[in-house]
């Protein structure tokens, strides 16, 4: 049996990168690989399955050698694996698997990517993989590589459109750190809509943003705005199925050329919402324009005024809303888990 070792230094953050990594694990386990994830806390396995909706019964959690083991010990352990998948934190690791895949989830820049040591390490890397063409542009320039774009996997079959209600939904991690989803901008924009029969629901994990959530609740007080933290995957699907419109604001007021790490590098939740028949009204930055085409399967915005005006247009023109919803649902199939797994198999051949 072929073996694969997988490492994601952020596995406990339950974000898009973790969904990407664990889908790699799931795909490879289904085609006969023995899959080992280097992570010390085995209790996280159940939490990850519940939150992300990914079955990991055939995946092993094994001690994390990347945090404590010395270079020689790591080299010996990794050498036993047919394949290593490593999610980079910006650094290039020494990998000794028979084949090594390095994944970049963030458009790193200005980190000395072309240093002599990195060039030596890259000789053992079969391929560098990025989550969007937006990320690829920065990674190729920074590290001097020609990376492959493998769009993140979305379990589009899990999301269905139900009886729609007058709901605008936004889904994304609550944090005021580096990758702020700017839910505060959405709260203020919703207030300006001045709609009595519509509701805004903002959903996300709050592991690193409890104070941020508390502030959002204060901002939303007195308005039809719900803030929901840490829902189970099955609960999240229901919210998507009922909403008519999906909002994002990550990257608001950011120059994406100077600070690409602060915009949405792809947009998994955007695709999830589209699969459930929500019309995306998202930032015209980062990887979002690779998913959403203006006036075809959704709308793009940069200024708060645009968000308000385009949302009101959708609400006032139900035929346009329905047309874009159908197109959005169809487009979501381009980012299915099946497509992801097939492309992954091609890359590791």
Phi, psi and omega per residue, in radians:
X1 nan 2.318 3.092
X2 -1.285 2.590 -3.083
X3 -2.096 2.538 3.086
X4 -2.304 2.377 3.065
X5 -1.929 2.348 -3.068
X6 -2.203 2.381 3.109
X7 -2.369 2.267 3.067
X8 -2.355 1.925 -3.083
X9 -1.167 -0.191 -3.082
X10 -1.984 0.472 -2.974
X11 -1.033 -0.463 -3.115
X12 -1.501 0.047 -3.134
X13 -1.573 -0.241 3.033
X14 1.000 0.706 -3.138
X15 -1.801 -2.891 -3.115
X16 -1.108 -0.634 3.124
X17 -1.108 -0.584 -3.138
X18 -1.296 -0.645 3.044
X19 -1.082 -0.731 3.126
X20 -1.045 -0.908 -3.089
X21 -1.077 -0.794 -3.087
X22 -1.255 -0.471 3.052
X23 -1.237 -0.612 3.009
X24 -1.001 -0.831 3.135
X25 -1.045 -0.801 -3.114
X26 -1.118 -0.797 -3.135
X27 -1.031 -0.828 -3.072
X28 -1.236 -0.581 3.103
X29 -1.153 -0.578 -3.117
X30 -1.253 -0.409 -3.142
X31 -1.784 0.286 2.966
X32 1.822 0.020 3.089
X33 -1.345 2.548 2.885
X34 -1.473 2.101 -3.026
X35 -1.919 2.150 3.064
X36 -2.015 2.200 3.042
X37 -1.817 2.195 -3.122
X38 -1.406 1.747 -3.103
X39 -2.787 2.317 -3.020
X40 -1.346 -0.649 -3.046
X41 -1.555 1.717 -3.111
X42 -1.193 -0.354 3.129
X43 -1.156 -0.381 3.132
X44 -1.185 -0.352 -3.089
X45 -1.041 -0.839 -3.137
X46 -1.156 -0.710 -3.136
X47 -1.091 -0.705 3.119
X48 -1.143 -0.724 3.126
X49 -1.090 -0.766 -3.100
X50 -1.186 -0.756 -3.066
X51 -1.317 -0.703 -3.027
X52 -1.735 -0.193 3.100
X53 1.223 0.531 -3.133
X54 -1.998 2.200 -3.122
X55 -1.429 2.241 -3.050
X56 -2.181 0.455 -3.051
X57 -1.107 -0.449 -3.138
X58 -1.761 0.295 -3.125
X59 -1.985 2.332 -3.131
X60 -1.692 2.456 2.970
X61 -1.779 2.084 -3.057
X62 -2.121 2.722 -3.076
X63 -0.876 2.412 -3.105
X64 -1.311 1.824 -3.118
X65 -1.446 -0.217 -3.047
X66 -1.387 -0.340 -3.109
X67 -1.640 -0.477 -3.041
X68 -2.141 -0.614 -3.049
X69 -1.185 2.552 3.088
X70 -1.284 2.949 -3.088
X71 -1.003 -0.795 -3.091
X72 -1.137 -0.747 -3.139
X73 -1.132 -0.769 3.113
X74 -1.055 -0.771 -3.124
X75 -1.018 -0.766 -3.128
X76 -1.155 -0.720 -3.127
X77 -1.192 -0.831 -3.079
X78 -1.170 -0.494 -3.118
X79 -1.084 -0.377 -3.110
X80 -1.357 -0.251 -3.059
X81 -1.567 2.469 3.072
X82 -1.245 -0.485 -3.034
X83 -2.666 2.378 3.079
X84 -2.123 2.297 3.037
X85 -2.017 2.148 -3.037
X86 -2.276 2.144 3.074
X87 -1.529 2.067 -3.028
X88 -1.398 2.495 3.017
X89 -1.719 0.281 -3.094
X90 1.958 -0.410 3.111
X91 -1.589 2.846 3.075
X92 -1.896 2.113 -3.116
X93 -1.494 2.813 2.938
X94 -1.464 1.976 -3.131
X95 -2.062 2.427 -3.060
X96 -2.169 0.278 3.075
X97 -1.143 2.895 3.120
X98 -1.098 -0.642 3.001
X99 -2.337 2.433 -3.084
X100 -2.270 2.236 3.141
X101 -2.023 2.204 -3.118
X102 -1.918 2.111 -3.086
X103 -1.828 2.288 3.074
X104 -1.921 2.022 3.141
X105 -1.658 -0.337 -3.058
X106 -2.126 2.451 3.106
X107 -1.356 1.307 -3.110
X108 -1.102 2.532 3.093
X109 -2.700 2.635 3.135
X110 1.163 0.562 -3.113
X111 -2.011 0.295 3.139
X112 1.200 0.661 -3.046
X113 -1.069 -0.458 -3.094
X114 -1.723 0.376 3.125
X115 -1.078 2.802 3.141
X116 -1.044 -0.742 -3.131
X117 -1.084 -0.749 3.130
X118 -1.139 -0.668 3.124
X119 -1.100 -0.629 3.095
X120 -1.183 -0.778 3.138
X121 -1.089 -0.651 -3.093
X122 -1.177 -0.308 3.103
X123 -1.099 -0.444 -3.133
X124 -1.621 0.014 -3.117
X125 -1.659 2.115 3.127
X126 -1.176 -0.730 -3.130
X127 -2.772 2.542 2.978
X128 -1.738 2.322 -3.059
X129 -2.137 2.354 3.133
X130 -2.064 2.792 -3.081
X131 -1.577 -0.060 3.103
X132 -2.920 2.882 3.050
X133 -1.179 -0.511 3.077
X134 -1.070 -0.865 3.115
X135 -1.120 -0.730 -3.127
X136 -0.976 -0.721 -3.100
X137 -0.977 -0.735 -3.112
X138 -1.387 -0.684 -3.120
X139 -1.142 -0.784 -3.127
X140 -1.068 -0.704 -3.140
X141 -1.229 -0.716 -3.068
X142 -1.240 -0.740 -3.014
X143 -1.842 -0.094 -3.138
X144 1.194 0.654 -3.135
X145 -2.043 2.987 3.014
X146 -2.080 1.531 -3.004
X147 -1.341 2.850 3.111
X148 -1.828 2.378 3.069
X149 -1.582 2.081 3.045
X150 -2.176 1.721 -3.075
X151 -1.017 2.524 -3.138
X152 -0.989 2.594 3.135
X153 -1.454 2.411 3.083
X154 -2.227 2.287 3.128
X155 -1.372 1.211 -3.007
X156 -1.094 -0.478 -3.135
X157 -1.187 -0.344 -3.117
X158 -1.362 -0.251 -3.059
X159 -1.892 2.259 -3.124
X160 -2.294 2.621 3.052
X161 -1.475 2.287 3.115
X162 -2.011 -2.789 3.078
X163 -1.130 1.995 -3.040
X164 -1.372 2.509 3.091
X165 -2.098 2.980 -3.139
X166 -1.380 1.294 -3.075
X167 -2.234 2.345 2.936
X168 -1.863 2.292 -3.088
X169 -2.115 2.582 3.013
X170 -2.406 2.311 -3.110
X171 -2.230 2.194 3.135
X172 3.079 2.664 -3.115
X173 -0.996 2.415 3.061
X174 -1.507 2.029 3.103
X175 -2.823 2.563 3.035
X176 -1.913 0.334 3.132
X177 -1.569 -2.579 -2.988
X178 -0.952 -0.922 -3.039
X179 -1.781 1.167 -3.124
X180 -1.257 2.218 -3.132
X181 -1.395 -0.080 3.081
X182 0.971 0.828 3.059
X183 -1.107 -0.382 3.106
X184 -1.106 -0.634 3.101
X185 -1.128 -0.692 -3.132
X186 -1.163 -0.689 3.108
X187 -1.055 -0.812 -3.124
X188 -1.155 -0.667 3.126
X189 -1.144 -0.697 -3.136
X190 -1.124 -0.660 3.096
X191 -1.024 -0.681 -3.106
X192 -1.247 -0.371 3.090
X193 -1.118 -0.576 3.097
X194 0.966 0.869 -3.127
X195 -1.910 2.227 -3.112
X196 -1.520 -0.449 -3.054
X197 -1.822 0.304 3.079
X198 -2.126 2.724 -3.125
X199 -2.310 2.505 3.038
X200 -1.856 2.218 3.076
X201 -2.049 2.122 -3.140
X202 -1.967 2.173 -3.010
X203 -2.203 2.496 3.062
X204 3.064 2.932 3.047
X205 -1.389 2.473 -3.079
X206 -2.021 0.368 -3.084
X207 -0.956 -0.596 -3.127
X208 -2.087 0.379 -3.078
X209 -2.572 0.631 -3.095
X210 -1.111 -0.699 3.104
X211 -1.175 -0.656 3.117
X212 -1.096 -0.740 3.120
X213 -1.110 -0.736 3.129
X214 -1.039 -0.692 3.125
X215 -1.190 -0.692 3.104
X216 -1.078 -0.697 3.134
X217 -1.091 -0.656 3.094
X218 -1.132 -0.764 3.130
X219 -1.086 -0.610 -3.036
X220 -1.509 -0.158 -3.057
X221 -0.984 2.279 3.122
X222 1.576 -0.035 -3.136
X223 -2.078 2.734 3.116
X224 -1.309 1.177 -3.107
X225 -2.207 2.183 3.087
X226 -1.911 2.405 3.074
X227 -2.087 2.049 -3.048
X228 -2.056 2.220 -3.100
X229 -1.940 2.485 3.001
X230 0.906 0.893 3.122
X231 -1.308 2.724 2.995
X232 -1.275 2.810 -3.094
X233 -1.058 -0.703 -3.127
X234 -1.170 -0.536 3.070
X235 -1.222 -0.729 -3.136
X236 -1.050 -0.707 -3.140
X237 -1.047 -0.648 3.137
X238 -1.157 -0.762 3.137
X239 -1.075 -0.772 3.098
X240 -1.040 -0.782 -3.038
X241 -1.096 -0.476 -3.079
X242 -1.592 -0.373 -3.042
X243 -1.399 2.601 3.095
X244 -1.691 -0.559 -3.032
X245 -2.300 2.483 3.108
X246 -2.033 2.301 -3.137
X247 -2.020 2.562 2.880
X248 -2.430 2.739 3.109
X249 -2.451 0.146 3.113
X250 -1.028 2.242 -3.113
X251 1.694 0.038 3.140
X252 -1.033 2.271 3.090
X253 1.108 0.468 -3.140
X254 -1.994 2.435 3.010
X255 -1.469 1.871 -3.017
X256 -1.190 -0.346 3.095
X257 -1.354 -0.569 -3.133
X258 -1.570 -0.577 -3.112
X259 -2.321 1.094 -3.079
X260 -1.090 -0.419 -3.126
X261 -1.187 -0.275 -3.065
X262 -1.671 0.000 3.084
X263 -1.844 3.018 3.131
X264 -1.307 2.037 -3.056
X265 -1.267 -0.512 3.026
X266 -2.451 -1.542 3.119
X267 2.318 1.119 -3.122
X268 -1.065 -0.754 -3.110
X269 -1.146 -0.495 3.065
X270 -1.086 -0.792 3.136
X271 -1.164 -0.704 3.103
X272 -1.008 -0.808 -3.134
X273 -1.099 -0.745 3.119
X274 -1.058 -0.704 3.137
X275 -1.090 -0.480 3.136
X276 -1.616 0.188 3.082
X277 1.406 0.381 3.060
X278 -1.571 2.472 3.074
X279 -1.492 2.098 -3.136
X280 -1.378 2.285 2.997
X281 -2.151 1.651 -2.906
X282 -2.231 2.921 -3.098
X283 -1.106 2.425 3.105
X284 -1.500 1.014 -3.097
X285 -2.609 2.872 3.076
X286 1.062 -2.397 -3.112
X287 -1.545 -0.082 -3.081
X288 -1.051 -0.711 3.115
X289 -1.152 -0.206 3.044
X290 -1.361 -0.294 3.135
X291 -1.788 -0.840 -3.014
X292 -1.818 2.196 3.083
X293 -1.882 2.164 -3.048
X294 -0.924 2.144 3.072
X295 1.311 -0.019 -3.133
X296 -1.856 -0.933 3.091
X297 -2.292 0.288 -3.139
X298 2.881 -2.965 -3.128
X299 -2.330 2.626 -3.121
X300 -2.073 2.587 -3.139
X301 -2.557 2.793 3.068
X302 -2.250 -0.703 3.130
X303 -1.739 2.594 -3.126
X304 -0.976 -0.638 3.132
X305 -1.040 -0.698 3.111
X306 -1.102 -0.749 -3.135
X307 -1.036 -0.815 -3.133
X308 -1.113 -0.839 -3.073
X309 -1.155 -0.747 -3.107
X310 -1.226 -0.596 3.095
X311 -1.187 -0.750 3.108
X312 -1.083 -0.631 3.108
X313 -1.082 -0.761 3.115
X314 -1.090 -0.736 -3.104
X315 -1.164 -0.648 -3.104
X316 -1.423 -0.296 -3.127
X317 -2.124 1.412 -3.085
X318 -1.017 -0.521 3.107
X319 -1.159 -0.704 3.095
X320 -1.143 -0.738 3.110
X321 -1.012 -0.802 -3.126
X322 -1.157 -0.741 3.133
X323 -1.052 -0.833 -3.128
X324 -1.193 -0.601 3.125
X325 -1.098 -0.782 3.124
X326 -1.107 -0.745 -3.139
X327 -1.174 -0.652 3.122
X328 -1.113 -0.767 3.135
X329 -1.076 -0.725 3.122
X330 -1.147 -0.754 -3.123
X331 -1.104 -0.580 -3.077
X332 -1.015 -0.481 -3.119
X333 -1.096 -0.373 3.127
X334 -1.159 -0.251 -3.054
X335 -2.089 0.540 -3.087
X336 -1.253 2.804 3.072
X337 -1.118 -0.622 3.133
X338 -1.072 -0.774 3.103
X339 -1.104 -0.729 3.138
X340 -1.073 -0.855 -3.094
X341 -1.108 -0.678 3.128
X342 -1.143 -0.753 3.128
X343 -1.190 -0.638 3.092
X344 -1.063 -0.756 3.131
X345 -1.080 -0.649 3.117
X346 -1.141 -0.691 -3.095
X347 -1.171 -0.689 -3.031
X348 -1.563 0.042 3.117
X349 -1.019 nan nan
